[in-house]
């Protein structure tokens, strides 16, 4: 099992290899050092923000981030889950200072591992473990700080079906990439004001019921900052629980912005490597790059793609997304493309192909 951050290298973005950080990354590093030092001198401490992880029976991918906090840190205390899932307005999710290169101890499945966050405060590493299929807890600890629990989904080696789902405009209406509305959604809007795509929660539960043990992985180009908000949104609308695979918006060695397409493709490859027996149902929308990303994966790994499922945007959404009124879809290497405007229509199409029972579409 490889890691998404490690897989997202210069080769994925098409940029020439570089060991020297881009100028924007160097500016950000200096900012983090100075502000972090200033905060530490005033009593702020580093804490770890955990993210839901996935695992095989022998390997687990640990996902977390280290940031500074002004709240009192009591060594040895286990921080309750509600404290790092608290509800805040959008912009406050981004009003944090990362604690780069911070040691983190991980206890999972009877194994203890020492990890270090990267320059953006992100922990993304695969470590050895010994787990049985199902949900487990992993304990994360910073030196001299509180302990925090993250959830880990261990997928059985016998599982042969899984779901990868985009979030923006697939399960949640965000109207990306309209710049002003996108900024409002990301920085100002509370998740309770976001709209769910009709029928999608029921569709996902029908798929999981039809394929017991199937993992549901939510893959998005959103920043790790909004992970708690997305988790609350998914829980509030009763989507099946599953790992979130987001990205860091910090500059890289090659530019100011990371490639969202590379992020998605590298994580999809990681999932295929981690779970070689699973054929994935890839769910997205036709407003941005999901069609090309999924088609590429189907060409490269035809035996690991069950089908491509796309939510068709309305003509207005389609126009604002990429300047046209209709998207074209092509299967790749025999992979089927299933399209519909919402979860109810997609359920009918999936039932026709035997992926969910016909009576599920009447629920």
C-alpha positions as CSV (number, residue, x, y, z in Angstrom):
1,X,0.0,0.0,0.0
2,X,1.5,3.3,-1.0
3,X,0.4,6.8,0.2
4,X,-1.5,9.4,-1.8
5,X,0.9,12.2,-0.8
6,X,3.9,10.1,-1.8
7,X,2.3,9.2,-5.1
8,X,1.6,12.8,-6.0
9,X,5.0,13.6,-7.4
10,X,6.3,15.7,-10.2
11,X,5.7,12.9,-12.7
12,X,2.0,13.1,-12.0
13,X,1.8,16.8,-12.6
14,X,3.9,16.7,-15.8
15,X,6.5,19.0,-14.3
16,X,10.2,18.3,-14.4
17,X,11.7,16.7,-11.2
18,X,12.8,19.2,-8.6
19,X,14.2,18.9,-5.1
20,X,14.1,22.6,-4.5
21,X,10.7,23.9,-3.2
22,X,8.9,26.4,-5.4
23,X,9.3,30.0,-4.3
24,X,5.8,30.0,-2.9
25,X,6.5,27.0,-0.9
26,X,9.6,28.6,0.6
27,X,7.6,31.7,1.5
28,X,5.0,29.5,3.2
29,X,7.7,27.6,5.1
30,X,9.2,30.8,6.4
31,X,5.7,32.1,7.4
32,X,4.9,28.8,9.2
33,X,8.3,28.9,11.1
34,X,7.9,32.5,12.2
35,X,4.2,32.4,13.1
36,X,4.6,29.0,14.8
37,X,7.5,30.2,16.8
38,X,5.6,33.4,17.8
39,X,2.6,31.3,18.9
40,X,4.8,28.8,20.8
41,X,6.4,31.6,22.7
42,X,2.9,32.7,23.8
43,X,1.9,29.3,25.1
44,X,0.3,27.8,22.1
45,X,0.9,24.0,21.6
46,X,0.8,21.6,18.7
47,X,-2.2,19.2,18.5
48,X,-3.1,16.5,16.1
49,X,-6.3,16.5,14.0
50,X,-7.2,12.9,13.1
51,X,-8.9,11.8,9.9
52,X,-10.7,8.5,9.1
53,X,-8.3,6.0,7.7
54,X,-8.5,2.7,5.7
55,X,-6.6,-0.5,6.2
56,X,-6.0,-4.0,4.9
57,X,-5.6,-6.8,7.5
58,X,-1.9,-6.1,7.6
59,X,-1.4,-2.4,6.6
60,X,-3.1,0.8,7.6
61,X,-2.9,4.2,6.0
62,X,-2.7,6.9,8.8
63,X,-4.1,10.3,7.9
64,X,-3.9,13.3,10.2
65,X,-2.6,16.9,10.5
66,X,-0.7,18.7,13.1
67,X,-1.7,22.3,13.9
68,X,-1.3,24.9,16.7
69,X,-4.0,25.5,19.3
70,X,-4.5,28.0,22.0
71,X,-6.6,25.6,24.1
72,X,-5.0,24.1,27.2
73,X,-3.2,20.8,26.4
74,X,-3.3,18.3,29.2
75,X,-0.7,15.5,28.8
76,X,-2.1,12.0,29.0
77,X,-5.8,13.1,28.5
78,X,-7.7,11.5,25.6
79,X,-9.4,14.3,23.7
80,X,-13.2,13.5,23.1
81,X,-14.1,13.1,19.5
82,X,-16.7,15.9,19.6
83,X,-13.9,18.5,20.2
84,X,-12.3,18.0,16.8
85,X,-15.6,17.5,15.0
86,X,-17.1,20.7,16.4
87,X,-19.2,22.8,14.0
88,X,-17.6,26.1,12.9
89,X,-18.3,28.5,10.0
90,X,-16.5,27.8,6.8
91,X,-13.7,30.4,7.0
92,X,-12.7,29.3,10.5
93,X,-11.7,26.0,9.1
94,X,-8.9,27.8,7.2
95,X,-7.9,30.1,10.1
96,X,-5.3,27.6,11.5
97,X,-1.5,27.6,11.6
98,X,0.1,24.2,10.8
99,X,2.8,22.7,13.0
100,X,5.2,21.2,10.4
101,X,7.7,18.4,11.0
102,X,6.0,17.4,14.3
103,X,6.5,13.8,15.7
104,X,3.4,11.8,16.1
105,X,3.1,8.4,17.8
106,X,0.5,6.0,16.4
107,X,-0.9,2.9,18.2
108,X,-3.0,0.6,16.1
109,X,-3.7,-3.1,16.1
110,X,-1.1,-3.8,18.8
111,X,1.7,-2.0,16.9
112,X,3.3,1.3,17.8
113,X,4.8,3.6,15.1
114,X,6.7,6.9,15.2
115,X,5.7,9.3,12.3
116,X,6.5,12.9,11.5
117,X,4.2,15.4,9.8
118,X,5.4,17.0,6.5
119,X,6.1,20.6,5.8
120,X,2.3,21.3,5.6
121,X,1.6,19.5,8.9
122,X,0.1,16.5,7.1
123,X,0.6,12.9,8.3
124,X,0.0,10.4,5.4
125,X,1.8,7.1,5.9
126,X,1.3,3.4,5.6
127,X,2.3,1.3,8.6
128,X,2.2,-2.3,9.6
129,X,-0.7,-3.6,11.7
130,X,-2.8,-6.6,12.5
131,X,-6.6,-6.0,12.2
132,X,-9.8,-8.0,11.6
133,X,-12.3,-6.6,9.0
134,X,-14.5,-3.8,10.4
135,X,-14.0,-0.6,12.2
136,X,-11.2,0.0,14.7
137,X,-9.6,2.8,16.7
138,X,-6.1,4.1,16.3
139,X,-4.5,6.3,19.0
140,X,-2.5,9.3,18.0
141,X,-0.2,11.1,20.4
142,X,2.0,14.2,20.2
143,X,5.0,14.3,22.6
144,X,3.7,15.9,25.8
145,X,0.2,16.4,24.4
146,X,-3.2,14.8,24.6
147,X,-4.1,11.5,22.9
148,X,-6.7,11.5,20.2
149,X,-8.6,8.6,18.5
150,X,-9.1,8.2,14.8
151,X,-11.3,5.6,13.1
152,X,-9.9,3.0,10.8
153,X,-11.9,0.9,8.3
154,X,-10.3,-2.5,7.8
155,X,-11.5,-4.1,4.5
156,X,-11.6,-7.9,4.3
157,X,-9.3,-9.5,1.8
158,X,-12.3,-11.4,0.4
159,X,-14.1,-8.2,-0.5
160,X,-14.6,-7.8,-4.3
161,X,-16.7,-4.6,-4.6
162,X,-16.1,-1.1,-3.4
163,X,-17.4,2.5,-4.1
164,X,-15.3,5.6,-4.7
165,X,-17.3,8.8,-4.6
166,X,-16.6,12.3,-5.5
167,X,-18.2,14.9,-3.2
168,X,-18.6,18.3,-4.9
169,X,-21.7,18.2,-7.2
170,X,-21.9,14.5,-6.8
171,X,-23.3,14.1,-3.3
172,X,-23.3,17.8,-2.3
173,X,-24.4,20.7,-4.5
174,X,-21.5,23.2,-4.5
175,X,-21.8,24.7,-8.0
176,X,-18.0,24.5,-8.5
177,X,-16.0,26.0,-10.2
178,X,-17.9,29.3,-10.2
179,X,-15.3,31.4,-8.4
180,X,-17.4,33.6,-6.2
181,X,-20.0,31.0,-5.2
182,X,-17.2,28.4,-4.7
183,X,-15.4,30.8,-2.4
184,X,-18.6,31.4,-0.5
185,X,-19.3,27.7,-0.2
186,X,-15.7,27.0,1.0
187,X,-15.0,29.9,3.3
188,X,-18.3,31.2,4.6
189,X,-21.2,28.8,4.4
190,X,-22.0,26.5,7.2
191,X,-22.4,22.8,6.2
192,X,-26.0,22.8,7.4
193,X,-26.9,25.2,4.6
194,X,-25.4,23.0,1.9
195,X,-27.8,21.0,-0.2
196,X,-27.6,17.3,-0.7
197,X,-28.1,15.8,-4.2
198,X,-31.5,14.1,-4.0
199,X,-31.5,10.4,-3.7
200,X,-27.8,9.9,-3.3
201,X,-27.7,8.8,0.4
202,X,-30.4,6.1,-0.3
203,X,-28.5,5.0,-3.4
204,X,-25.3,4.5,-1.5
205,X,-27.0,2.5,1.3
206,X,-28.7,0.3,-1.4
207,X,-25.3,-0.4,-2.9
208,X,-23.8,-1.3,0.5
209,X,-26.8,-3.5,1.3
210,X,-26.4,-5.3,-2.0
211,X,-22.7,-5.8,-1.5
212,X,-22.0,-6.5,2.2
213,X,-18.6,-5.4,3.4
214,X,-18.1,-3.0,0.5
215,X,-16.0,0.1,1.5
216,X,-17.2,3.6,0.6
217,X,-14.3,6.0,0.1
218,X,-15.0,9.7,-0.5
219,X,-12.3,11.3,-2.8
220,X,-12.3,15.0,-3.3
221,X,-9.9,17.8,-4.2
222,X,-11.1,19.8,-1.2
223,X,-8.6,20.8,1.5
224,X,-8.0,18.9,4.7
225,X,-9.2,22.0,6.5
226,X,-12.8,21.2,5.6
227,X,-12.7,17.5,6.6
228,X,-14.7,18.0,9.8
229,X,-17.4,20.0,7.9
230,X,-17.6,17.3,5.2
231,X,-17.8,14.6,7.8
232,X,-20.7,16.3,9.6
233,X,-22.5,16.9,6.3
234,X,-22.2,13.2,5.3
235,X,-23.3,12.1,8.7
236,X,-26.2,14.5,8.8
237,X,-27.6,13.2,5.5
238,X,-26.9,9.6,6.6
239,X,-24.4,8.6,4.0
240,X,-22.5,5.4,4.7
241,X,-19.4,6.0,6.9
242,X,-16.1,5.8,5.1
243,X,-12.6,7.4,4.8
244,X,-12.2,10.9,3.3
245,X,-9.3,11.4,1.0
246,X,-8.7,15.1,0.6
247,X,-5.6,17.2,-0.3
248,X,-3.3,19.9,1.0
249,X,-3.7,23.2,-0.8
250,X,-0.1,24.3,0.0
251,X,2.4,25.0,-2.7
252,X,4.5,22.2,-4.0
253,X,8.1,21.8,-5.4
254,X,6.7,22.7,-8.9
255,X,4.0,25.4,-8.4
256,X,1.6,27.4,-6.3
257,X,-1.3,24.9,-6.7
258,X,-1.4,21.2,-6.6
259,X,-3.0,19.2,-9.4
260,X,-6.4,18.1,-8.4
261,X,-6.5,15.5,-11.2
262,X,-3.1,14.1,-10.1
263,X,-4.4,13.9,-6.5
264,X,-7.4,11.9,-7.5
265,X,-5.6,9.6,-9.9
266,X,-2.8,8.8,-7.4
267,X,-5.3,8.0,-4.7
268,X,-7.3,5.7,-7.0
269,X,-4.0,3.9,-7.9
270,X,-3.3,3.6,-4.1
271,X,-6.7,2.0,-3.6
272,X,-6.1,-0.5,-6.4
273,X,-2.7,-1.4,-5.0
274,X,-4.1,-1.8,-1.5
275,X,-7.1,-3.9,-2.5
276,X,-6.2,-5.9,-5.5
277,X,-9.4,-8.1,-5.3
278,X,-11.8,-5.2,-5.4
279,X,-13.6,-3.9,-8.5
280,X,-14.5,-0.3,-7.9
281,X,-17.7,1.6,-8.8
282,X,-16.4,5.1,-9.6
283,X,-19.0,7.8,-8.8
284,X,-18.6,11.4,-10.0
285,X,-20.2,14.1,-12.0
286,X,-19.8,15.4,-15.6
287,X,-19.0,19.0,-14.6
288,X,-15.2,18.8,-14.2
289,X,-12.6,16.2,-14.6
290,X,-14.2,13.0,-13.2
291,X,-14.9,11.6,-16.7
292,X,-11.3,11.8,-17.9
293,X,-9.9,10.7,-14.6
294,X,-12.1,7.6,-14.4
295,X,-11.7,6.8,-18.0
296,X,-7.9,6.9,-17.6
297,X,-8.1,4.6,-14.7
298,X,-10.4,2.2,-16.6
299,X,-7.9,2.1,-19.5
300,X,-4.9,1.4,-17.2
301,X,-6.7,-1.0,-14.8
302,X,-9.7,-2.5,-16.6
303,X,-10.0,-5.4,-14.2
304,X,-10.4,-3.1,-11.2
305,X,-13.2,-0.9,-12.5
306,X,-16.7,-2.2,-12.2
307,X,-18.4,0.7,-13.8
308,X,-18.4,4.5,-14.0
309,X,-21.4,6.3,-12.5
310,X,-21.9,10.0,-13.3
311,X,-24.4,12.5,-12.0
312,X,-25.4,14.7,-15.0
313,X,-25.5,18.4,-14.2
314,X,-28.3,20.5,-15.4
315,X,-27.7,22.6,-18.5
316,X,-27.1,25.7,-16.3
317,X,-24.7,23.9,-14.0
318,X,-23.0,22.4,-17.1
319,X,-22.5,25.8,-18.7
320,X,-21.1,27.5,-15.7
321,X,-18.8,24.5,-15.0
322,X,-17.1,24.4,-18.4
323,X,-18.8,26.6,-20.9
324,X,-21.0,24.0,-22.6
325,X,-24.4,22.5,-22.2
326,X,-23.7,18.8,-22.6
327,X,-20.9,16.5,-21.6
328,X,-19.9,13.5,-23.7
329,X,-19.1,10.2,-22.1
330,X,-17.1,7.3,-23.4
331,X,-16.4,4.0,-21.8
332,X,-12.9,2.7,-21.7
333,X,-11.8,-0.9,-22.3
334,X,-15.3,-2.2,-21.8
335,X,-16.0,-0.2,-18.7
336,X,-19.7,0.8,-18.6
337,X,-20.8,4.4,-18.1
338,X,-24.0,4.9,-16.2
339,X,-25.5,8.4,-16.1
340,X,-28.4,10.1,-14.3
341,X,-29.4,13.5,-12.9
342,X,-29.8,12.4,-9.3
343,X,-29.7,9.4,-7.0
344,X,-33.1,8.1,-7.9
345,X,-32.4,8.0,-11.7
346,X,-29.0,6.5,-11.1
347,X,-30.7,3.8,-8.9
348,X,-32.9,2.8,-11.8
349,X,-29.9,2.5,-14.1
350,X,-27.9,0.5,-11.6
351,X,-30.9,-1.8,-11.0
352,X,-31.2,-2.5,-14.7
353,X,-27.6,-3.7,-14.6
354,X,-28.1,-5.8,-11.6
355,X,-25.8,-3.8,-9.2
356,X,-28.7,-3.2,-6.8
357,X,-32.0,-5.1,-6.4
358,X,-34.9,-3.7,-8.5
359,X,-37.1,-3.2,-5.4
360,X,-34.4,-0.9,-4.0
361,X,-35.4,1.8,-6.5
362,X,-38.9,2.1,-4.9
363,X,-37.6,2.9,-1.4
